[in-house]
């Protein structure tokens, strides 16, 4: 008969799979002990995996210790936070090398040699720590170089493409469509010629600006007055053709339809009957930012996550600061609900539009039934 200390066999198969995968989201959910060694470990322990027949699962570390097992010295399950990633220094060396050789072609073998580890270990460690592969990280760095070169020099676009390390203009377009939201030449000119329509309306959170291109919503901001919210839009798109839109006239354009729907959706979020909505977006994001924003959209209404919990869900438990940065850079408030991320101790921490607005949003959501708000 199974003791109360053990996790039931119904769940054991899934727990074992998490151990095999070293799933970061499993840390703190359970512990596994090895009968042949008398040691209890975290699911993410870097040690060699034992034979399944020798493994016993426990819901808490205290129960494992009471059963006679001692804490592992490698993964230190008694720590309140996981031990530093064992490959953190190797990843740091590789990242610095990529930063220093942005315009050059770096092979995986070359990068692994610099890091002092093998290719597979480096790839997995990059995913854990940064949330992206070494190749994705390198592409992001090339994009940063490209952006900076265009904005700070008179170099031709084609020269900037090659200077940033892209083999051709097609390679840039292949990797930039979802991230940039505009062509390289438009970027260089500060979105010159891009039509951005916006409307400003009252909301339960103050004056609200909603803006869109012909591709989708590109900005949602809050402030005390119209000048404040309009300044946010103009700073983000300094040379765009910014056009005020009156929703009362209801012109038959996709942009106006998106603006009207977004205004109605956001206003509803502080009522007893929140609406669900799907909006096309036209926002710039790195691969990691996009992963964070997608994860934010899966947090149910009325619930919150800590930054560390969100990082663990992404498979990157050491990327808490990167997660916080991605939340802070979210340009479409409410639609991507970064207000649902709080401090580990329950504190509201920061919010781009003020912690008072964040508090009011969370209070309103806790009083209403969940509503789906997943973007496509």
ZILIN-V787533 format. One record per backbone hydrogen bond with DSSP energy under -1.0 kcal/mol. NH is the residue of the N-H (numbers start at 0). CO is the residue of the C=O. E is the energy in kcal/mol with one decimal. If there is no record, write none. Layout:
BEGIN
NH&CO&E / NH&CO&E
END
This chain:
BEGIN
5&2&-1.1 / 10&7&-1.2 / 11&7&-1.3 / 14&10&-2.3 / 15&11&-2.7 / 16&12&-1.8 / 17&13&-1.9 / 18&14&-1.9 / 19&15&-2.5 / 20&16&-2.0 / 22&17&-2.4 / 25&22&-1.6 / 26&23&-1.3 / 28&25&-2.3 / 29&25&-1.0 / 30&57&-2.9 / 31&40&-2.0 / 32&55&-3.3 / 33&38&-2.8 / 34&53&-3.0 / 37&33&-2.5 / 39&69&-2.2 / 40&31&-3.3 / 44&41&-1.5 / 53&50&-1.8 / 54&51&-1.8 / 55&32&-2.4 / 57&30&-2.9 / 63&59&-1.2 / 64&60&-2.5 / 65&61&-2.4 / 66&62&-1.3 / 67&64&-1.7 / 68&63&-2.1 / 69&37&-2.6 / 71&39&-2.0 / 75&71&-1.0 / 78&75&-1.9 / 87&84&-1.9 / 90&86&-2.6 / 91&87&-2.3 / 92&88&-2.2 / 93&89&-2.2 / 94&90&-3.0 / 95&91&-2.4 / 96&92&-2.0 / 97&93&-2.3 / 98&94&-2.4 / 99&95&-2.0 / 100&96&-1.1 / 103&100&-1.6 / 110&106&-2.3 / 111&107&-2.5 / 112&108&-2.0 / 113&109&-1.9 / 114&110&-2.3 / 115&111&-1.6 / 116&111&-2.0 / 121&117&-2.3 / 122&118&-2.6 / 123&119&-2.3 / 124&120&-2.4 / 125&121&-2.5 / 126&122&-2.0 / 127&123&-2.1 / 128&124&-2.6 / 129&125&-2.7 / 130&125&-1.0 / 136&132&-2.5 / 137&133&-2.5 / 138&134&-2.2 / 139&135&-2.2 / 140&136&-2.1 / 141&137&-2.2 / 142&138&-2.4 / 143&139&-2.2 / 144&140&-2.2 / 145&141&-2.6 / 146&142&-3.0 / 147&143&-2.5 / 148&144&-2.6 / 149&145&-2.3 / 150&146&-2.1 / 151&147&-2.0 / 159&155&-2.5 / 160&156&-2.2 / 161&157&-1.7 / 162&158&-2.5 / 163&159&-1.8 / 164&161&-1.0 / 165&160&-2.1 / 171&167&-1.3 / 172&168&-2.3 / 173&169&-2.5 / 174&170&-1.3 / 176&172&-1.1 / 179&175&-3.3 / 180&176&-1.0 / 186&182&-2.1 / 187&183&-2.3 / 188&184&-1.6 / 189&186&-1.8 / 190&185&-3.4 / 193&190&-2.1 / 195&240&-2.5 / 196&211&-2.3 / 197&242&-2.6 / 198&209&-2.1 / 200&207&-2.7 / 205&202&-2.1 / 206&222&-1.6 / 207&200&-2.8 / 208&220&-2.6 / 209&198&-2.4 / 210&218&-2.8 / 211&196&-2.6 / 212&215&-2.3 / 216&279&-2.5 / 217&210&-2.4 / 218&210&-1.5 / 219&330&-2.5 / 220&208&-2.1 / 222&206&-1.9 / 228&224&-1.6 / 229&225&-2.4 / 230&226&-2.0 / 231&227&-1.2 / 232&228&-1.4 / 233&229&-2.4 / 234&230&-2.2 / 235&231&-1.5 / 236&232&-2.1 / 238&189&-2.2 / 239&236&-1.2 / 240&193&-2.5 / 241&239&-1.3 / 242&195&-2.9 / 244&197&-3.2 / 252&250&-2.2 / 256&252&-1.8 / 257&253&-2.5 / 258&254&-2.6 / 259&255&-2.7 / 260&256&-2.3 / 261&257&-2.6 / 262&258&-2.5 / 263&259&-2.2 / 264&260&-2.4 / 265&261&-2.8 / 266&262&-2.3 / 267&263&-1.6 / 269&266&-1.1 / 270&267&-1.9 / 281&216&-2.7 / 289&285&-2.4 / 290&286&-1.8 / 291&287&-2.4 / 292&288&-2.9 / 293&289&-2.5 / 294&290&-2.1 / 295&291&-2.3 / 296&292&-1.5 / 297&294&-1.2 / 298&295&-1.3 / 302&299&-2.0 / 304&339&-2.3 / 306&341&-1.0 / 309&305&-2.3 / 310&306&-2.1 / 311&307&-2.2 / 312&308&-2.3 / 313&309&-1.4 / 314&311&-1.7 / 315&310&-2.7 / 318&315&-2.3 / 322&318&-2.4 / 323&319&-2.3 / 324&320&-2.3 / 325&321&-2.2 / 326&322&-2.2 / 327&323&-2.2 / 328&324&-1.5 / 329&326&-1.2 / 332&219&-1.1 / 334&332&-2.5 / 335&331&-2.1 / 337&335&-2.4 / 339&336&-1.8 / 340&337&-1.4 / 341&304&-2.5 / 342&346&-3.2 / 345&342&-2.0 / 353&350&-2.4 / 357&353&-1.6 / 358&354&-2.7 / 359&355&-2.1 / 360&356&-2.3 / 361&357&-2.4 / 362&358&-2.4 / 363&359&-2.2 / 364&360&-2.4 / 365&361&-1.8
END
